[in-house]
């Protein structure tokens, strides 16, 4: 447990470069180039985290104002993914989740049931969270560990399935995204997107960053879209002109800077990806392997960010009108880009379709988060989590609204 805690305490920004450095050496890369790749990847994640912080720090107060102005009276507090991750790793399942995830990955690689080498150890918390809920629901640690393993296996298969479109759409050669939150919406987005293809009129609508830019010129550039969306969001939140303009500039900054941060990350990833490809081709002729990373490498796409910004006020509205919802959206509004990270490529960057699908999954997700809130709260109590002032029942959009987590939970409860 102390070793696991030491690894986790390093944080993703330190842990991932070390893992990439070790992997690069295993793949036969020269030490100097391997070290450089690892450091650049860490710098890329620092940049991404800074931009996400910019998004979160500006969206948070705007969301708070939106909630206050709407007069929402909801008793389940969205504590956000950092709290959910802390609860997951502090749970009894969390103590075993890294070994569980690694064993599942190795077994599936050896049996050729996955192509993904998942080095994103930090995001194993998604598997731990599922296990923690199952353990709380069944009072059975073994079932919780089995649930975490099942979640890890399903995510690896989904990562394999979506790797080609991820590599093509996001320009990430040799990469897959075994992210427990982002991938959960793939089985929903694919059939819905196919339905849109068959609806006359709807199937002709294609609103994407490229078409917007071509039609509106400079006003259609991603940074301008961010500026406009930020100002509109500020006005809806009843900000004054000054604060609305500041919010607009911050969102413009997010739209402009995020792709550049991802580009830095890619500079470090490409040598590792190429070395891994040569290594695998030499030893496993005819087999293809992917390096599994955090979906943070994908959220910089203009289609993903634009969709997420539009969905922020939509989420607040849904919380007000969806019958049976008790969740007050707050902490996880800034994680919506991760929710749409895999919806955007499935819709080929069509923001219109992504927003509709995002609206549907958030509406259902709020009900899922409401449904699991007692177990989420119990898992937090078991992990000695300190509740926000005034909160007695908690949940989150990430992973409390995760449909894959919810399905695994309900299935495992049958055996509890």
ROBA-102034 format. One record per residue (C-alpha): x negated, y, z negated; residue number from 0; residue in three letters. Coordinates in Angstrom, 1 decimal. Layout:
// ROBA-102034
> X,Y,Z,i,aa
> X,Y,Z,NUM,ALA
...
// end
This chain:
// ROBA-102034
> X,Y,Z,i,aa
> 0.0,0.0,0.0,0,UNK
> -2.8,2.4,-0.9,1,UNK
> -4.5,1.7,2.5,2,UNK
> -1.2,2.4,4.3,3,UNK
> -0.6,5.6,2.4,4,UNK
> -4.2,6.7,3.2,5,UNK
> -3.5,6.2,6.9,6,UNK
> -0.2,8.0,6.8,7,UNK
> -1.7,10.9,4.8,8,UNK
> -4.0,11.6,7.6,9,UNK
> -1.1,12.8,9.7,10,UNK
> -0.4,12.2,13.4,11,UNK
> -2.8,14.9,14.4,12,UNK
> -5.8,13.1,12.8,13,UNK
> -4.6,9.5,13.0,14,UNK
> -3.9,9.5,16.7,15,UNK
> -7.3,10.8,17.9,16,UNK
> -9.0,8.2,15.7,17,UNK
> -6.8,5.4,17.2,18,UNK
> -7.4,6.7,20.7,19,UNK
> -11.2,6.8,20.1,20,UNK
> -11.2,3.2,18.8,21,UNK
> -9.0,2.0,21.7,22,UNK
> -11.2,3.8,24.3,23,UNK
> -14.3,2.1,22.9,24,UNK
> -12.4,-1.3,23.1,25,UNK
> -11.5,-0.5,26.7,26,UNK
> -15.2,0.0,27.5,27,UNK
> -15.2,3.8,27.6,28,UNK
> -18.5,5.6,26.8,29,UNK
> -18.6,6.9,23.1,30,UNK
> -19.0,10.5,24.1,31,UNK
> -16.1,10.5,26.5,32,UNK
> -14.0,8.5,24.1,33,UNK
> -14.7,11.0,21.3,34,UNK
> -13.9,13.9,23.7,35,UNK
> -10.6,12.3,24.7,36,UNK
> -9.5,11.7,21.1,37,UNK
> -10.3,15.3,20.1,38,UNK
> -8.5,16.8,23.1,39,UNK
> -5.4,14.7,22.4,40,UNK
> -5.5,15.9,18.8,41,UNK
> -5.7,19.5,20.0,42,UNK
> -2.8,18.9,22.3,43,UNK
> -0.7,17.6,19.5,44,UNK
> -1.7,20.6,17.4,45,UNK
> -0.5,22.9,20.2,46,UNK
> 2.7,21.0,20.6,47,UNK
> 3.4,21.2,16.9,48,UNK
> 2.7,24.9,16.9,49,UNK
> 5.3,25.4,19.7,50,UNK
> 7.8,23.1,17.9,51,UNK
> 7.2,25.2,14.8,52,UNK
> 8.0,28.3,16.8,53,UNK
> 11.2,26.7,18.0,54,UNK
> 12.2,25.5,14.5,55,UNK
> 11.3,28.7,12.7,56,UNK
> 13.4,30.8,15.0,57,UNK
> 16.3,28.3,15.6,58,UNK
> 16.7,27.6,11.9,59,UNK
> 17.8,31.1,10.8,60,UNK
> 19.9,31.4,14.0,61,UNK
> 21.6,28.1,13.2,62,UNK
> 22.1,29.2,9.6,63,UNK
> 23.8,32.4,10.8,64,UNK
> 26.0,30.4,13.3,65,UNK
> 27.0,28.0,10.5,66,UNK
> 27.8,30.9,8.2,67,UNK
> 29.8,32.8,10.8,68,UNK
> 31.8,29.7,11.8,69,UNK
> 33.0,29.2,8.2,70,UNK
> 32.2,25.5,8.2,71,UNK
> 33.0,23.7,5.0,72,UNK
> 31.1,20.4,5.3,73,UNK
> 29.7,18.4,2.4,74,UNK
> 27.0,16.2,4.0,75,UNK
> 23.8,18.1,4.4,76,UNK
> 21.5,17.5,7.4,77,UNK
> 18.1,17.3,5.7,78,UNK
> 16.1,16.9,8.9,79,UNK
> 13.7,14.4,10.2,80,UNK
> 10.8,15.2,7.8,81,UNK
> 12.9,14.3,4.9,82,UNK
> 14.2,11.2,6.7,83,UNK
> 10.7,10.1,7.5,84,UNK
> 9.6,10.7,3.9,85,UNK
> 12.5,8.6,2.6,86,UNK
> 11.7,5.8,5.1,87,UNK
> 8.0,5.5,4.3,88,UNK
> 8.7,5.8,0.5,89,UNK
> 11.2,2.9,0.7,90,UNK
> 10.3,-0.7,-0.1,91,UNK
> 10.5,-1.5,3.7,92,UNK
> 8.2,1.5,4.4,93,UNK
> 5.4,-0.2,2.5,94,UNK
> 5.4,-3.0,5.0,95,UNK
> 6.5,-1.3,8.2,96,UNK
> 3.1,-0.7,9.8,97,UNK
> 2.0,-4.3,9.5,98,UNK
> 5.5,-5.4,10.7,99,UNK
> 5.3,-3.1,13.7,100,UNK
> 1.8,-4.2,14.6,101,UNK
> 2.6,-7.9,14.3,102,UNK
> 5.7,-7.5,16.4,103,UNK
> 3.7,-5.6,19.1,104,UNK
> 0.8,-8.2,19.1,105,UNK
> 3.2,-11.1,19.4,106,UNK
> 5.1,-9.5,22.2,107,UNK
> 1.9,-8.6,24.0,108,UNK
> 0.5,-12.2,23.7,109,UNK
> 3.8,-13.7,24.8,110,UNK
> 4.0,-11.1,27.7,111,UNK
> 7.4,-9.9,26.5,112,UNK
> 6.2,-6.3,26.4,113,UNK
> 3.7,-4.2,28.4,114,UNK
> 3.5,-1.4,25.7,115,UNK
> 0.6,-1.1,23.3,116,UNK
> 2.2,1.1,20.7,117,UNK
> -0.4,3.3,19.1,118,UNK
> 2.1,5.8,17.7,119,UNK
> 1.9,4.4,14.1,120,UNK
> 3.4,7.6,12.6,121,UNK
> 6.7,7.0,14.4,122,UNK
> 7.0,3.5,12.9,123,UNK
> 9.1,5.5,10.3,124,UNK
> 12.1,5.0,12.6,125,UNK
> 11.8,1.3,12.1,126,UNK
> 11.3,1.8,8.4,127,UNK
> 14.4,4.0,8.2,128,UNK
> 16.6,1.3,9.8,129,UNK
> 15.2,-1.2,7.4,130,UNK
> 15.7,1.1,4.4,131,UNK
> 19.4,1.5,5.3,132,UNK
> 19.9,-2.2,5.8,133,UNK
> 18.1,-2.9,2.5,134,UNK
> 20.3,-0.3,0.7,135,UNK
> 23.5,-1.8,2.3,136,UNK
> 22.7,-5.4,1.6,137,UNK
> 20.5,-5.1,-1.5,138,UNK
> 18.2,-7.5,0.4,139,UNK
> 14.6,-6.5,1.2,140,UNK
> 14.1,-9.4,3.5,141,UNK
> 17.0,-8.4,5.7,142,UNK
> 15.6,-4.8,5.7,143,UNK
> 12.3,-6.0,7.0,144,UNK
> 13.9,-8.2,9.6,145,UNK
> 16.0,-5.2,10.7,146,UNK
> 12.8,-3.1,11.0,147,UNK
> 11.2,-5.8,13.2,148,UNK
> 14.2,-6.1,15.4,149,UNK
> 14.2,-2.3,15.9,150,UNK
> 10.5,-2.4,16.8,151,UNK
> 11.1,-5.1,19.3,152,UNK
> 14.1,-3.4,21.0,153,UNK
> 12.2,-0.1,21.2,154,UNK
> 9.2,-1.8,22.9,155,UNK
> 11.6,-3.4,25.5,156,UNK
> 13.3,0.0,26.1,157,UNK
> 9.8,1.6,26.4,158,UNK
> 8.9,-0.9,29.1,159,UNK
> 12.2,-0.4,30.9,160,UNK
> 11.8,3.3,31.1,161,UNK
> 8.1,3.6,31.6,162,UNK
> 8.3,3.9,35.5,163,UNK
> 10.7,6.8,35.3,164,UNK
> 8.7,8.4,32.4,165,UNK
> 5.5,8.2,34.5,166,UNK
> 7.2,9.6,37.6,167,UNK
> 9.3,12.4,36.1,168,UNK
> 6.9,13.6,33.4,169,UNK
> 3.7,12.9,35.3,170,UNK
> 2.3,10.5,32.6,171,UNK
> 0.5,7.7,34.4,172,UNK
> 0.0,4.5,32.3,173,UNK
> 2.2,5.9,29.5,174,UNK
> 5.4,4.7,27.9,175,UNK
> 7.4,6.3,25.1,176,UNK
> 8.3,3.8,22.3,177,UNK
> 10.1,6.5,20.3,178,UNK
> 12.9,5.1,18.1,179,UNK
> 15.0,8.2,18.4,180,UNK
> 14.6,9.3,22.0,181,UNK
> 15.0,5.8,23.4,182,UNK
> 18.2,5.1,21.5,183,UNK
> 20.2,7.2,24.0,184,UNK
> 18.9,5.4,27.2,185,UNK
> 21.6,2.7,27.2,186,UNK
> 24.2,5.4,26.9,187,UNK
> 22.7,7.9,29.4,188,UNK
> 22.2,5.4,32.3,189,UNK
> 25.8,4.2,32.7,190,UNK
> 27.1,7.8,32.2,191,UNK
> 24.8,9.1,34.8,192,UNK
> 26.0,6.3,37.2,193,UNK
> 29.6,7.3,36.5,194,UNK
> 28.8,10.9,37.4,195,UNK
> 27.4,9.6,40.7,196,UNK
> 30.9,8.3,41.6,197,UNK
> 33.0,11.4,40.6,198,UNK
> 33.8,13.6,43.6,199,UNK
> 32.6,17.2,43.0,200,UNK
> 30.7,16.3,39.9,201,UNK
> 28.3,14.2,41.9,202,UNK
> 27.4,17.3,44.0,203,UNK
> 26.5,19.5,41.0,204,UNK
> 22.7,19.6,40.5,205,UNK
> 21.5,22.3,38.2,206,UNK
> 17.8,21.9,37.5,207,UNK
> 14.9,24.2,36.8,208,UNK
> 13.7,24.0,40.4,209,UNK
> 17.0,24.9,42.0,210,UNK
> 17.6,27.7,39.4,211,UNK
> 14.2,29.1,40.2,212,UNK
> 14.8,28.9,44.0,213,UNK
> 18.2,30.6,43.7,214,UNK
> 17.4,33.3,41.2,215,UNK
> 13.7,33.9,41.9,216,UNK
> 11.9,35.2,38.8,217,UNK
> 15.1,35.2,36.8,218,UNK
> 15.3,31.4,37.3,219,UNK
> 11.8,30.7,35.9,220,UNK
> 11.8,28.6,32.7,221,UNK
> 10.5,31.4,30.6,222,UNK
> 13.3,33.7,31.8,223,UNK
> 15.9,30.9,31.2,224,UNK
> 14.5,30.7,27.6,225,UNK
> 14.7,34.5,27.2,226,UNK
> 18.3,34.6,28.3,227,UNK
> 19.4,31.6,26.3,228,UNK
> 17.6,33.0,23.2,229,UNK
> 19.3,36.4,23.5,230,UNK
> 22.7,34.8,24.1,231,UNK
> 22.2,32.5,21.1,232,UNK
> 21.2,35.5,19.0,233,UNK
> 24.3,37.5,20.0,234,UNK
> 26.5,34.5,19.2,235,UNK
> 24.8,34.3,15.8,236,UNK
> 25.8,38.0,15.4,237,UNK
> 22.2,39.2,15.4,238,UNK
> 21.5,42.8,16.1,239,UNK
> 19.9,43.7,19.5,240,UNK
> 16.4,43.8,18.0,241,UNK
> 16.6,40.3,16.4,242,UNK
> 18.4,38.9,19.5,243,UNK
> 15.5,40.1,21.7,244,UNK
> 13.0,38.7,19.3,245,UNK
> 14.7,35.3,19.4,246,UNK
> 14.8,35.6,23.2,247,UNK
> 11.1,36.2,23.4,248,UNK
> 10.4,33.3,21.1,249,UNK
> 12.5,30.9,23.2,250,UNK
> 10.7,32.3,26.3,251,UNK
> 7.4,31.5,24.6,252,UNK
> 8.6,27.9,23.9,253,UNK
> 9.5,27.4,27.5,254,UNK
> 6.2,28.9,28.8,255,UNK
> 3.8,27.4,26.3,256,UNK
> 5.2,23.8,25.8,257,UNK
> 4.2,22.6,29.3,258,UNK
> 0.7,24.0,28.9,259,UNK
> 0.3,22.2,25.5,260,UNK
> 1.4,18.9,27.2,261,UNK
> -1.1,19.6,29.9,262,UNK
> -3.9,19.8,27.3,263,UNK
> -2.7,16.5,25.9,264,UNK
> -2.8,14.9,29.4,265,UNK
> -6.4,16.0,29.8,266,UNK
> -7.3,13.8,26.9,267,UNK
> -4.9,10.9,27.9,268,UNK
> -6.0,10.4,31.5,269,UNK
> -9.5,9.0,30.8,270,UNK
> -8.0,6.6,28.2,271,UNK
> -5.2,5.5,30.5,272,UNK
> -7.7,4.9,33.3,273,UNK
> -10.0,2.9,31.1,274,UNK
> -7.1,0.8,29.7,275,UNK
> -5.9,0.1,33.2,276,UNK
> -9.4,-1.2,34.3,277,UNK
> -9.7,-3.2,31.1,278,UNK
> -6.4,-5.0,31.5,279,UNK
> -6.8,-5.6,35.2,280,UNK
> -10.2,-7.2,34.6,281,UNK
> -9.0,-9.5,31.8,282,UNK
> -5.3,-10.0,32.7,283,UNK
> -5.2,-9.9,36.5,284,UNK
> -1.8,-8.9,37.8,285,UNK
> -0.5,-7.7,34.4,286,UNK
> 0.3,-4.1,33.7,287,UNK
> 0.0,-2.4,30.3,288,UNK
> 1.2,1.0,29.0,289,UNK
> -0.1,3.1,26.1,290,UNK
> 2.8,3.9,23.9,291,UNK
> 3.0,7.5,22.6,292,UNK
> 5.2,9.9,20.8,293,UNK
> 7.9,11.5,23.0,294,UNK
> 6.5,14.8,22.0,295,UNK
> 4.4,14.5,25.2,296,UNK
> 7.6,14.8,27.2,297,UNK
> 9.7,17.5,25.5,298,UNK
> 7.8,20.3,27.3,299,UNK
> 9.6,19.7,30.5,300,UNK
> 11.8,22.8,31.3,301,UNK
> 14.9,20.6,31.9,302,UNK
> 14.5,19.0,28.4,303,UNK
> 14.0,22.3,26.6,304,UNK
> 16.7,24.1,28.5,305,UNK
> 19.2,21.3,27.7,306,UNK
> 18.2,21.3,24.1,307,UNK
> 18.6,25.1,23.7,308,UNK
> 22.1,24.9,25.2,309,UNK
> 23.0,22.0,22.9,310,UNK
> 22.2,24.0,19.7,311,UNK
> 25.4,26.1,19.6,312,UNK
> 27.3,23.1,21.1,313,UNK
> 26.3,21.0,18.1,314,UNK
> 27.5,23.7,15.7,315,UNK
> 30.8,23.8,17.6,316,UNK
> 31.2,20.0,17.6,317,UNK
> 30.6,19.9,13.9,318,UNK
> 33.6,22.2,13.5,319,UNK
> 36.0,20.4,15.9,320,UNK
> 35.1,16.7,15.8,321,UNK
> 37.7,15.0,13.6,322,UNK
> 36.2,13.1,10.7,323,UNK
> 32.8,14.8,10.8,324,UNK
> 31.4,15.8,7.4,325,UNK
> 27.8,16.6,8.5,326,UNK
> 26.6,20.2,8.3,327,UNK
> 23.9,20.4,11.2,328,UNK
> 20.9,22.3,10.1,329,UNK
> 17.5,20.6,9.5,330,UNK
> 17.5,18.6,12.7,331,UNK
> 18.7,21.2,15.2,332,UNK
> 15.1,21.6,16.3,333,UNK
> 14.8,17.9,17.1,334,UNK
> 17.4,18.0,19.8,335,UNK
> 14.6,18.2,22.4,336,UNK
> 13.6,14.7,21.3,337,UNK
> 17.1,13.5,21.6,338,UNK
> 17.3,14.6,25.3,339,UNK
> 13.7,13.7,26.1,340,UNK
> 14.9,10.4,27.8,341,UNK
> 18.2,11.8,29.0,342,UNK
> 16.5,14.4,31.2,343,UNK
> 14.5,12.0,33.4,344,UNK
> 17.5,9.6,33.7,345,UNK
> 19.5,12.6,35.1,346,UNK
> 16.5,13.6,37.3,347,UNK
> 16.2,16.9,35.6,348,UNK
> 19.9,17.8,36.2,349,UNK
> 20.6,20.1,33.2,350,UNK
> 24.4,20.0,33.9,351,UNK
> 24.5,16.2,33.5,352,UNK
> 22.1,16.2,30.6,353,UNK
> 24.2,18.8,28.6,354,UNK
> 27.4,16.7,29.2,355,UNK
> 25.7,13.5,28.1,356,UNK
> 24.0,15.3,25.2,357,UNK
> 27.4,16.7,24.1,358,UNK
> 29.0,13.3,24.1,359,UNK
> 26.1,11.6,22.1,360,UNK
> 26.0,14.4,19.6,361,UNK
> 29.8,14.2,19.0,362,UNK
> 29.5,10.5,18.4,363,UNK
> 26.3,10.9,16.5,364,UNK
> 27.9,13.3,14.0,365,UNK
> 30.4,10.5,13.2,366,UNK
> 27.6,8.0,12.9,367,UNK
> 25.7,10.3,10.6,368,UNK
> 28.8,10.8,8.5,369,UNK
> 29.4,7.0,8.3,370,UNK
> 25.8,6.2,7.1,371,UNK
> 25.6,9.2,4.7,372,UNK
> 26.3,7.1,1.6,373,UNK
> 23.5,4.7,2.5,374,UNK
> 21.2,7.5,3.6,375,UNK
> 21.9,9.1,0.2,376,UNK
> 21.3,5.8,-1.7,377,UNK
> 18.0,5.2,0.3,378,UNK
> 16.9,8.7,-0.8,379,UNK
> 17.7,8.0,-4.4,380,UNK
> 15.8,4.7,-4.2,381,UNK
> 12.8,6.5,-2.8,382,UNK
> 13.0,9.2,-5.5,383,UNK
> 13.7,11.9,-2.9,384,UNK
> 14.3,15.4,-4.3,385,UNK
> 17.6,16.6,-2.9,386,UNK
> 18.0,20.2,-1.7,387,UNK
> 19.7,22.5,-4.2,388,UNK
> 23.5,21.9,-4.2,389,UNK
> 23.3,18.8,-2.1,390,UNK
> 24.8,15.6,-3.4,391,UNK
> 25.3,13.7,-0.1,392,UNK
> 22.7,13.8,2.7,393,UNK
> 22.3,12.6,6.2,394,UNK
> 20.4,13.7,9.4,395,UNK
> 20.7,13.8,13.1,396,UNK
> 17.3,12.1,13.5,397,UNK
> 17.8,9.1,12.7,398,UNK
> 21.1,9.3,10.8,399,UNK
> 23.0,9.8,14.1,400,UNK
> 20.9,7.2,15.9,401,UNK
> 23.3,4.7,17.6,402,UNK
> 20.6,1.9,17.8,403,UNK
> 20.0,2.2,14.1,404,UNK
> 23.7,2.1,13.4,405,UNK
> 24.3,-1.0,15.5,406,UNK
> 21.4,-2.9,13.9,407,UNK
> 22.8,-1.8,10.5,408,UNK
> 26.3,-3.1,11.2,409,UNK
> 25.0,-6.4,12.6,410,UNK
> 22.7,-7.0,9.6,411,UNK
> 25.5,-6.2,7.1,412,UNK
> 27.2,-9.3,8.4,413,UNK
> 24.4,-11.4,6.9,414,UNK
> 24.2,-9.4,3.7,415,UNK
// end
